[in-house]
Amino acid sequence: MSDELRLSIEKLVYGGDGLAHADGNTVFVPYVLPGEEVRANTKSKKKKLIWAELLEVTSPAKGREKAKCPHFQKCGGCHYQHIPATEQLRFKKDILRETLSRLGGITWDGAILEHPQNRMAIATARSGLCGAECRARWDISCRKAR
C-alpha cells in the first residue's frame, strides 16, 4: 500500500501524530505540526483510518525547529523534538484535555501541572557503543555491560 497523500494537519493527537482528513478518511502522520501542509505515504488502512509516514513538509509551521537528536524520526522515541519545549507543553495539555473529554466525558478547564522528565538511561555495551531505550521514563545512569 503506497498511496501518496497531500494533507493539511489539523491538530496533534495522543501519541504525537498529527491528524488530517482525506477523501472521507482520518489520517495520522507522525512528526508534524498543526497548520503544516505535508506529503505522506499510506502505510496501513483500517476502515476509515489511515496511518501514514511523513515524506515531506511542504509548508512548515511557524514554530517548527530542527530536532537536536540525530536519531529523530528513526528510533521512535521522541515525537516532539521539532517543537519548542513551551509549545510541547501546550500541545500535550491540549491533547490531555481532549482525551479526557472524548473518552471520559470530563471537561477540564483547570490548571494542569507539569512534571519534567528530563532523565535518560544509557547503557554502554562491551563494544563501547552506547544505547538507550525508547519511549520510556528515563533515569540518568551510565553502566557498563558485564
HUQUI-V633087 format. One record per residue. RES is the residue in three letters. PSI is psi in whole degrees, 0 to 359 (none if undefined). NEAR is the number of other ideal C-beta (glycine too) atoms within 10 Angstrom. D_FIRST is the distance of its C-alpha to the first C-alpha in Angstrom with 2 decimals. Layout:
BEGIN
[[RES & PSI & NEAR & D_FIRST] [RES & PSI & NEAR & D_FIRST]]
END
This chain:
BEGIN
[[MET & 114 & 9 & 0.00] [SER & 61 & 7 & 3.78] [ASP & 125 & 13 & 6.21] [GLU & 136 & 10 & 9.53] [LEU & 146 & 18 & 12.00] [ARG & 122 & 13 & 15.76] [LEU & 154 & 22 & 17.37] [SER & 117 & 14 & 20.89] [ILE & 127 & 23 & 21.31] [GLU & 317 & 14 & 23.80] [LYS & 169 & 15 & 24.77] [LEU & 147 & 22 & 24.13] [VAL & 170 & 17 & 23.63] [TYR & 132 & 12 & 24.62] [GLY & 347 & 10 & 22.91] [GLY & 353 & 19 & 22.80] [ASP & 154 & 20 & 19.63] [GLY & 150 & 26 & 20.07] [LEU & 135 & 16 & 19.50] [ALA & 172 & 25 & 18.56] [HIS & 142 & 13 & 17.91] [ALA & 125 & 16 & 15.84] [ASP & 44 & 9 & 16.23] [GLY & 6 & 6 & 17.82] [ASN & 151 & 14 & 15.29] [THR & 129 & 14 & 16.38] [VAL & 134 & 24 & 14.33] [PHE & 127 & 19 & 15.29] [VAL & 127 & 25 & 15.39] [PRO & 161 & 16 & 17.65] [TYR & 35 & 22 & 20.56] [VAL & 174 & 27 & 21.37] [LEU & 152 & 21 & 24.49] [PRO & 140 & 16 & 25.47] [GLY & 349 & 16 & 26.15] [GLU & 148 & 21 & 23.78] [GLU & 130 & 16 & 21.62] [VAL & 160 & 24 & 18.39] [ARG & 134 & 15 & 15.30] [ALA & 157 & 27 & 12.23] [ASN & 129 & 14 & 8.57] [THR & 125 & 17 & 6.37] [LYS & 316 & 14 & 6.24] [SER & 159 & 10 & 6.91] [LYS & 137 & 14 & 8.67] [LYS & 112 & 7 & 12.04] [LYS & 245 & 7 & 14.21] [LYS & 19 & 11 & 14.81] [LEU & 133 & 11 & 13.72] [ILE & 134 & 24 & 10.80] [TRP & 126 & 15 & 10.91] [ALA & 159 & 27 & 10.18] [GLU & 144 & 13 & 11.66] [LEU & 128 & 19 & 14.54] [LEU & 316 & 14 & 14.65] [GLU & 141 & 9 & 18.08] [VAL & 107 & 19 & 20.80] [THR & 333 & 11 & 22.15] [SER & 96 & 10 & 25.02] [PRO & 152 & 15 & 26.12] [ALA & 156 & 17 & 28.20] [LYS & 323 & 7 & 31.88] [GLY & 359 & 15 & 31.95] [ARG & 136 & 17 & 29.19] [GLU & 164 & 13 & 30.74] [LYS & 132 & 7 & 29.85] [ALA & 143 & 15 & 28.97] [LYS & 335 & 9 & 31.83] [CYS & 131 & 11 & 29.93] [PRO & 347 & 7 & 28.50] [HIS & 5 & 13 & 25.87] [PHE & 135 & 16 & 24.55] [GLN & 0 & 15 & 20.74] [LYS & 313 & 9 & 20.81] [CYS & 340 & 14 & 22.72] [GLY & 7 & 10 & 21.47] [GLY & 319 & 16 & 25.05] [CYS & 119 & 17 & 25.88] [HIS & 357 & 19 & 23.90] [TYR & 13 & 18 & 26.84] [GLN & 343 & 17 & 28.36] [HIS & 8 & 22 & 27.60] [ILE & 131 & 22 & 29.80] [PRO & 147 & 12 & 33.62] [ALA & 317 & 12 & 35.14] [THR & 324 & 9 & 36.96] [GLU & 326 & 16 & 33.87] [GLN & 313 & 17 & 31.94] [LEU & 317 & 15 & 34.69] [ARG & 313 & 13 & 34.58] [PHE & 316 & 19 & 30.83] [LYS & 322 & 17 & 31.17] [LYS & 318 & 15 & 34.14] [ASP & 317 & 15 & 32.34] [ILE & 317 & 16 & 29.44] [LEU & 314 & 13 & 32.11] [ARG & 316 & 16 & 33.99] [GLU & 319 & 15 & 31.00] [THR & 317 & 13 & 29.99] [LEU & 319 & 14 & 33.63] [SER & 311 & 12 & 33.79] [ARG & 316 & 11 & 30.56] [LEU & 327 & 9 & 30.79] [GLY & 353 & 9 & 34.53] [GLY & 24 & 7 & 36.08] [ILE & 125 & 10 & 37.99] [THR & 116 & 9 & 38.85] [TRP & 110 & 13 & 39.83] [ASP & 358 & 5 & 41.55] [GLY & 181 & 7 & 43.56] [ALA & 148 & 7 & 43.23] [ILE & 118 & 12 & 40.53] [LEU & 142 & 6 & 41.95] [GLU & 145 & 10 & 40.07] [HIS & 95 & 4 & 40.29] [PRO & 137 & 7 & 39.32] [GLN & 68 & 10 & 37.42] [ASN & 51 & 7 & 37.85] [ARG & 151 & 10 & 38.37] [MET & 141 & 15 & 36.41] [ALA & 125 & 15 & 36.85] [ILE & 130 & 14 & 36.77] [ALA & 140 & 14 & 37.42] [THR & 125 & 13 & 38.73] [ALA & 166 & 10 & 37.92] [ARG & 328 & 8 & 40.53] [SER & 348 & 7 & 38.82] [GLY & 353 & 7 & 39.60] [LEU & 145 & 9 & 36.01] [CYS & 151 & 10 & 35.48] [GLY & 164 & 12 & 32.62] [ALA & 150 & 13 & 31.81] [GLU & 142 & 13 & 29.94] [CYS & 154 & 12 & 27.19] [ARG & 51 & 12 & 27.05] [ALA & 168 & 11 & 30.58] [ARG & 127 & 9 & 33.99] [TRP & 139 & 16 & 35.67] [ASP & 141 & 10 & 39.31] [ILE & 124 & 9 & 40.86] [SER & 141 & 10 & 42.07] [CYS & 122 & 10 & 42.08] [ARG & 151 & 9 & 42.85] [LYS & 144 & 9 & 42.84] [ALA & 146 & 10 & 41.20] [ARG & none & 4 & 43.90]]
END
